[in-house]
């Protein structure tokens, strides 16, 4: 699979996922090479009151370490980040994270919309947004923001999703560049990796 | 979601600063923008300028604004392991040198943490000998904190946290449900002093054994975090404790070397230098 839109100016990838996305995420993380050049920023719905365990579960197969950033932590190239439990995670113009305990958005904290919208504001057309399987509409507005800011948008193929509400909501809300299986999303990561070499 | 511009926000914070003496200039921008948007929607203003004008003209509305700009999402016994460490290690440690425990809840919001602390101290048998001061920037939320009335839905979460805290009773021993609301046992907080105080412009007013300022400074940018942390440092006795939120960090603050980490997971620090 080829992605002619890819270029070497991308600055970050943001991934949203909820119910049914865990397997896909771990598969992606098990393939992303150690020297992958872009930060991968993940906002996944998770149990609000269980702080530990999730990152360990993700890390088992991940080639790179998965980091739950602290408030105001700088975003570094090639790192993999995960929104901490029970906090919203925003990306600020100075390329760092900020956390907050504001009201839930789309019944979620962390909310994918918040992470994606602030990432779109910061990275503009240099952002790739990926939305995976999930049972609510969180992320649809975020994907729209990414598209409207000139970014590149991908959803997991609804046919492959355990629960397709989330990618379908995004497809109905904005124009999505590619609808891909997890395996093809992994190929996209490989393409980016090659480009930056 | 409409886009709002930093320039308009700057105008707004300038007016507030000149007219009311509150300084929101160094609040963390993403969450501040979302709060402003929320207020625009809630009160049907069509621009930040319209909001700015209203604030400038109407001091009563400004009080409302203060209530809505601050984030008041909190829980009793949030992060239960934190409260266990407080009970099993930190407070016993303080009692080695002090007869009484003095506590400051800086940014107490609707008061859930104050009740958590009061319950913890009561179960340790030292509530009567403790001094608790709870402050917030927002008068309305202080009123709610004083009233100790919470929704039953929130109490369910609080009860789950309390079970994980491994308190010695059931949480419902400390509240009564009437007309679908939970009324806390107010004797728990009868000696608590609730006061209005702005962490940004307010003075250092006392010294404490423990200062809890959890998930408050995340709404500030790093410059402001630095300034506020200096005040918190001044407000703690030497060898007293500071607790911040589990995903906050002191590492990049100028004053970090005046504290040591007591518990990194729960973000409990000890002041070791004046």
Interface residues (C-beta under 8 A of the other chain):
Chain A: X49 X51 X68 X69 X70 X71 X72 X73 X84 X87 X88 X90 X91 X92 X93 X98 X99 X100 X101 X102 X103 X114 X117 X118 X141 X145
Chain B: X1 X28 X29 X30 X31 X34 X35 X71 X73 X74 X79 X157 X160 X161 X215 X217 X218 X219 X221 X222 X225 X245 X246 X247 X248 X249 X252
